[in-house]
């Protein structure tokens, strides 16, 4: 494990001269003291790595030196070939470039490594879209991807759907700095910053996420200088922005924000075990934390966060008699009528009386 870390450290210093001990520690997920010890180990192994002080300091390799630690291990070659997403690359208009890159990479590999890479491609495939949904690439996705690659501010026009509170659908235009694209369950999203927005009053911009299939037009953002009309305006990317971390936090917050209603339930032991299969995962933790001790019949009472009474009705009918709604009364009455309708439908008929 340490040998792999030393190789990573040498390659990091070679590709990004001037990294500090703190930066290397973050990249390698070790302490700064370990970085110092590893640098000494590399020196003893003949790698001319040194630490310099000052504004342009950090770790450097000796001028003209390049490590020869760039040979791929078979497992690394397998992993590299697993990283491609054919459908996503096709949607972004990058399938030809990716294919050419793989051919060039394969041409530089030893025959044994080429076999390892091809073997992994035969054994694993990622199918990103969800079941029962025909995947389709949004028409404007390639153009939006080009704006993301080149850090160009764009003016997005998108269709906002009707809201639960009765607000009608409408078309909105926003100036956006597109930071990244995310493919989630077959749906493309663009994550960007809207300049001038933000609750902190600094004008640094608010982060927004838009479904790409709802974007109806992309145009250059209004040019700040006369005579520059029609040209895309570049933006300065925040180097601290982490797309993966932002998306994880955004998706978790979005899932919880949807749960605007609470239902009080009394569940049997079986109902409690089956609850995670029918309820929203974002609300399960809070529900279980609110659960009472079992009563004499083994039933527990808890508060379940749900999106709406309509959604809760569809979810809880799957639990049948193992779940009793105590509140709100409107949902309880609705389930009572549903039970009566089922009893009438499946009650004794002529064929049951024979």
N, C-alpha and C positions, 0 to 999 in steps of 0.2 A: 504493500500500500504506500509506503514512504517513497519507493522508487518511482511509482506513478506520479506522486505529488512533486518530486524533484523535476521530473520531465515537464510537468505542467508549468512549474515555476520558471524553468529555463525558457520555455516557449513563450510564456507571458512577457518576460523581460525582453525577449528578442522582438516580439511583435509590438510591444508598447513600452519603449524605453522610458525610464523616469518614474515608474510606478513606485510608490512609497511602500514601506513595510506594512503600514495600515491597509493600503489598497490591496496588496498581495494577500494579506491575512484575510480580507473579506472574500477575495476571489477563491482562495484555497480553503476557506472555512477552518482556519487554524488561528493560533495566537501570534502576535508580532514576535514573541520570543522564539516560536517555532520557525518563523520566516528567517530570522537571523541565523539560527542553527542550520537551516537548510541551505542558506547562502554559503555558509562556511563549508558544508558538505560538498556543494557543487564546486567550490574553489579547489578543495582537496581532490576532486575527481577530474580536475583539469579544465573546468569550464570557467573562463575568465570573467566572472561576475563581480561587480563591485558596487558599493554604496557611496553616493556622493551627497554632500550637504548643500544647502542653499536653495534658491528659488527654482533652479533647473536641476535639482538633485534627484534623489531616488536611486533605484537600482538600474544599472546599465551593464551591457556586455562590452568587452574591449572593442575599440574601433576596428571594423573589418571582420570581426568574428561572427560566424553564424553557426549555431548548433546543428548537428546532423541527427537530431532526435526526431526528425519528421517522418520516419518510416512508419507506416501504419501496421498495427497488429491485426491479425485476422478478425478478432472480435470488434475492433474499432471500425474496420471496413464494413462488417455486417451492420453495425449500428448506423453508420453513415448512410447506407442504402435504405435503412428503415425510416430515415427522417423525411423522405419525400412523400408528399400527398398528391398523387396524380390528378385527382379531381380538383383540388384547390389550385394547383398550378395551372391547370387548364382554364379555370374561371378567371384567374388573374392575367391570363395571356402569356404565361411564362413556361408553358410546357416545352416549347422548342428549345428555349435557352437551357432549361433543366436537363433535357435529353442530351444536348451538346456537352454540357458540363459533365454529365455522367460518363459519356464516351471518352472525354479527355482524361477524366480521372481513371477510368478503367485502363486507358492506354499507358498510364504511368505505373500501374500496379504490377507486381509480380504475378505470374499465372495462378499461384496458390491464393493470393488475395482476391483476384478476379473471381475465382470459384467461390470464395467465401461470400463475397458481395452478392453474386447471382443467387447463391443458395438462400440467403435471407429474403431476397425479393420473392422467391418462389414459395416461401413458407409463411409470410406475414403480409396482410393487406389491411389497411384502415379504411373502413366505409363510414364516413363522417355523418351523412344524413340520417335522420331518424326513420323508423319504420313507417310505412303507409304515407310517405310524403315523396312526391316526385321532385327530385332536386332540379333546380334551374338556376343558372348564373344570372344575376342582375345585369341588365344591359350596360349600365354605367360603371360596373365594377372595374374593368381594366383602366378606364380613365381616372377613376378615383385612386386606384393603386399607383398609377404614375405620379399623382399628386403626393401620395404618401412617401414614395421613394425619393422624390425631389424636394420635399419640405415646402410645398407651394400652398399658400393660402387660397381657399376656394370659396365660392358662394354656392351653398347647397340650397336647392328647392326640394322640399319633400312633402309628402301627403301625410298629415297627422290624422289618425283614425278617430272616430267618435269615442267619447269617454263614458265611463259608467255614470258620471254625474249628469249626463244628458247633453254635454257640450257636443255640437255637431262636428263632423269631419271638416278639416280646412287645410289649405296649403300655406306653408310657412317658408320663408327664406332666411337663412342664417349665414354669416361669414364664419368660416370654420378653419382652424389649423389642424389638418388631419394627421394625427400622430401614428395611427396604426389600424390594421384590419384584423378582425377576429371571426373565425368560422365556428359557430356553435350549433351543433345538431343540424347541420345542413343550411343554416341561415347565416349570411354575412352581416357583420356589424362594423361600422367605422367609429373609432374613438377619437375625439378631437377636442380642442380647446376653443371656446368662443371668446374672442378678445373683448375686453371691456366688461364682461359679465363677472359676477362673483359677489358673494355675500360679505367678503372681508373689506370691500371698498377700495382695494388696491388697484383694481382694473387689470389684474394679472390674467384674468380669464377664468371661466368656469368650464369644467370638464363635462362633456356631453357624449352620449352614445346614440347612434341612429342606425336603424335597419337600412341596409343599402338598397333592398328591393323597394323601399318607399321613397328613395331619392328619384325625383323626376327630371332634374336638370343640374348640371355642374357648369359653372362659369368662372372666369377669373375674378378674384376679389377686386373691388374698386381700387384703382391704383392711387397711392398716396401722393404721387407727383404728377404734374401736368405733362401731357404728351406720352404717358406710359399706358394709355388705355389699351385693353386687349391683352396685356402681358400678365402672366401669373406672378403674384407677389410672393417672394420667399419669406418664410418665418424662421426665427431662431429657435431651434428645438431645445427644450429643457433637458439637459444631460442627466438629470436625476429621475426622469420619468421612466418607470418600469411598466411596460404594457401588460405583462403577465400578472404582476402583483395588482395593478390597477383593475384589471378585469376580474380577478378573483374577489377583490373587495366590492366592486360594483355589482357583480352577479349575486353575491351573498346579500348585500343591502337591498337589491331590487327584489329578490325573492321574499325577504322579510317585509318589505314595504307593501307587497300585494296583500298581506294578511291583515285586513282592516276590521275583521269581525271576530268575535269570540263566541264559541258554543260550549255550553256546559254539558258534559256527558256523564252517564253512569255506565260502566263497562264491566262485562264479565271477564274472567281470566282469559278466555279465548278472544274476546273483543279487544282486550288490551294488547295481546300478542299480534293480532291482525291489523291494529291501527296503523302502524308504519306503512303497510301495503296500500292503504287507501288515502291517507292524509298527506298534506304537503310536507316534504322533509324539513323545510325551514321552520315549521311550527312544532315538530315532534318533540324537540328538546324542551321547549317551554311547557308543553302539555304534560310530559312525564314528570317534570319538576314540580308541577302543581298537583299531582295525583295524591289523593288521600290514602290513608291506610285502608286495606280491604275490610269490608263490613262482614257481618256474620255469614252472608251468602258468598263471600269472596269477590264482591264487586267493588270497584274503585270509582271515585268521582274526580273528574279533572276538567280543566278549561283548555279547549283546543282552539288555537288561532286558525282562522280560515279566511279565504279570499272574500266570500260573500255567502249569504244564506242559500243562494241557488247552487253554488259550487258545493257547499256542505251537504245539501240534499243529495246530490249525485254521489258524493263520496260515502256518506253514512248509510245509504240504502244497501251498500255492499256488505255491511256488517250485520244486517238483519236484526234479529232479536238480541244479539250480543251487545248492542249499543242502544241506550235510551237517552234521548235528548231531554234535558231538564229545562234549558233556556237557550235561545229566546223562545217565547211562547208561539210566535208565528211559525217557526221551523218545526216545533213539536206538533202543532196542529196539522201542518202539511204532511208530516210523516204519518200521523194518525190516519189521515184521509187516504194516504197511499196504502197503508196496511189494510184498511177496509176494502179498497178496490182490489187488492190482491186476494183477500179472503173471498170476495164475491166472484172473482175470476176462477179461483182454484177450489171453491167450495164444492159440496156434493152435487154432482150432476147426474143425469140419467145413467151414464155409464158406470158411475160409482155405486148406484143403488141396485145394480143387478147382482 
